[in-house]
Amino acid sequence: MAIVKKLARINMDRDSSHTEVECTYTVISGPEGEKYLQIDTYGSALRKIPGKKSQSIRFSPEAVAQLREIIDKEL
């Protein structure tokens, strides 16, 4: 599993199509009481094992704050 502490913007040369999947989130408390946002995605119907957890990414409190700024500014 990955823990993201900082987000960096890049520009993509081209956009590729993506398959729609199920997604869940949970808030996890760290040892010092800090809160992490974890997002999990699950295999699409086209995968060998549909519904199996595919990716898991955990955002640190600093990354969550940065993500809020990005959403407010960009979306």
Secondary structure, DSSP 8 states (H G I E B T S, - for coil): -EEE--------SS--------EEEEEEE-TTS-EEEEEEEE--TTSSSTTSEEEEEEE-HHHHHHHHHHHHHH-
